[in-house]
Amino acid sequence: MHILSRLSIALIAAAATGACRPAGAPRPADEPAIVTRAQWGARAPVLPMQPHQPVRITVHHTAGAQDPARPLADKLRALQRFSQEEGTLGDGRVKKAWADIPYHYYVAYDGAVGEGREVGYVGDSNTQYDLRGHVQVVLEGNFENEAVTDAQYQSLRRLVAHLARRYRVSPELITGHKDNAPTLCPGQDLYRRLPELRRAVAAGG
């Protein structure tokens, strides 16, 4: 690859991950509190990842039952272990190993937000669609049969509003997983709240 192409990719990744912010600089006022990869003890990615520029936001659910008693850091470490190894999905399909957690942000039952894959890199999915440009946000729970907690929704609203401002994402590009691929994700209870979420973002968060 030509050296200028490599430099362009590096600059895109740096801008998308916020790497241009000086070390120790204060967090922007509109940025929600986020448990960083370092804070929850993330391992390094195990495979190469593709840089991208975020242009849209896609909302998911984990499809597993909410677990109020388990700390966020434990949930993220377990998700990373599962993601980085080959495994079997609930429907019997084989999941290949991924470089890292497939989602960029994780919103727990109590509203705590964790950093997943660095936002400057394309995520992963068990469904077939072009993930370039998607910032993937996942909420803990199976919202086909559980309800989004108020704490989760408020954290989701703040996080998505911040991301939309940061990456200049228009509200109509805030969608659910099922808008992009054949799936039930993000579940009925979360999906029905996405119009409300888009209105909140359009109104300034």
N, C-alpha and C positions, 0 to 999 in steps of 0.2 A: 504494500500500500504506500502511496506517495506520502511523504512526510507532512505536506500541507493537509491532506485528508485526515491523517492521524491527529494532527493538531486541532482540526475542526471538530472531530468527534470528541476529543478531550475537553474542548471548550464548551460544547453542548452539554456534556455530562456534568461539568463543574457548575454551569449555570443552573441546571435542573436540580442538582442536589443542594444548592445553596452554598457551594464551596467558596463562592466569592466573598462571603461574609467573613470579616477578620476574626481570628480566634479571640474569644472572650468578649466579642461585641454583644450588646444587649439584644434579646430576642425582640422582634417586632411586636408592637402592642397587640396586634390582631392575631398573633400566632398562639394557638392553644398549647397548654402544657402537654408535652409528648415525652414518654419514656424512650430514651434513645437506645440504639443497638448496644452501645457500650454499657448502659445502665442495666439492661436485662441480660447481658452476657452472651451476645450473639457470636456465633462462629463466623469465620470468613466464608464467602461463597466458594463452592467446590467446583464450579464450572465457569467458563467465560460467560459474560453477559453483554447484551447489546444496548449501547447508549441510545437514548431517544429524547425528544423534547415533548413534555406533557402538553396536550391540547384538549383533553376531555377527562371526565371523572366518572368512574364506573363503580357502582355499589354492589356488594356481595353479602351473603351470610355464610357462616362456617358450615351450616347444615348439621352441626352437632349440638347437643343439648347445652344450654347455659349452665355454667358451674360457678355460682356466686362465691364459693368458699376457696377456690383455687387462685393463688396470686397471678397477676398478669405476667410476670416474668416467667413463671413455670409454663403458662400456656404458650408463650412465644417460643421458649426453648423446645417444647414438645412439638410445636408446629414446624419449627426449623428442622428438627431431626427427621420428622416424617417427610418433609419436602425434599431433603437432600439425599434420601435413600429411595431405591425402588420399593414399591409396595403394591398392595391390592386395595382397590376402592370398594365401597359398599356394594356396588352392583357387579362385582367380580372382575372388572377391568383391571389390567395392570397399569400402574402409574410409574412412569420412568422417573429417574432421579432428576431433580431440578437443581439449579445453581444455589438457590436460596428460597426463603419464604416467597410464595407467588404474589402476595399482596404488599402494597407499599405502606399501608397503615391498618392497624387492628384496633377496634373499639370494643372493649370488654363490657361485661354485664353491668358493672358499676360506673361506666362512662370513662374509665381510664383509657388513654390512647397510647399505643405503642408503635414505634417505628419498625417497619418490616424491611423489605428490600429497599435499597436506596432508590429514591424516586427518579433519579436520572437514568435508570435502566428498565428495559421492558420486563413486565411481569410474566407469569405463566398461568396456564389454565388447563383443565381437563376437557374443555370444549374447544371447538375449532372456530376461531375468529382472529383477526389481525389485532394484536395487542399493542402495537406501536402507538404511542401517544396517550394511552390510557393510564391514568393514575388510579390504582385499584385500592379501594377502601372496603374492608370487611368488618362486619359486626358479628360478635359472638352470639350464636343461637341458631335454631332452626325455626324460621318464621313462617313456615307452613303450619306449625302447631304451637308456637310460642309467640309471645308479644315482645316487641321492642320495648325496653325499659325507657322511662323518661330520661334517665341519666344518659343512656346510650344515644337517644335522639338528640339531646341538647349538645352532646359532644360531637356527634356527626354534623349537626348544623354548623357549629363553630369551625370545625375542621374543614368542611367542604367550602364554606364561605371564604376561609383563609386561602385555601388552595385555588379557588376560582379567581380571587383577586391576584394572587401571586403569578399564576400562569395564564391569566386573561381568558379563562374558560367561560363561555356564555352559558346561561342557565339551561338552555335546551340541549347542551352537550353533557349534562349531568344525568346519567341513565342507570338503569339496572342491568345486571348481567344478562337477564333474559331478553333485553332489548337488542343484544348483540349476538346471541347464540341460543340454540334450543336447550333450555334448562328451566327449572323452577326457581332458581336462584334470582333474586335474594329473598324469596319466600313472600307469601301473600301480605303478611302484616307490615313488612318493611316496604314492599313495592308500592302499596297503597299510599304510603307517606311521601313518596318521591315528588309528586306534584307540589305538596306543601314545602318540601325542601327547596325545590327550584324557585318557588315564590319567595321564600325567605332570602335566598341568595340574590335574587333580582332586586329585592328591597334593601340590600346592603348587608345581609347576614343577621 
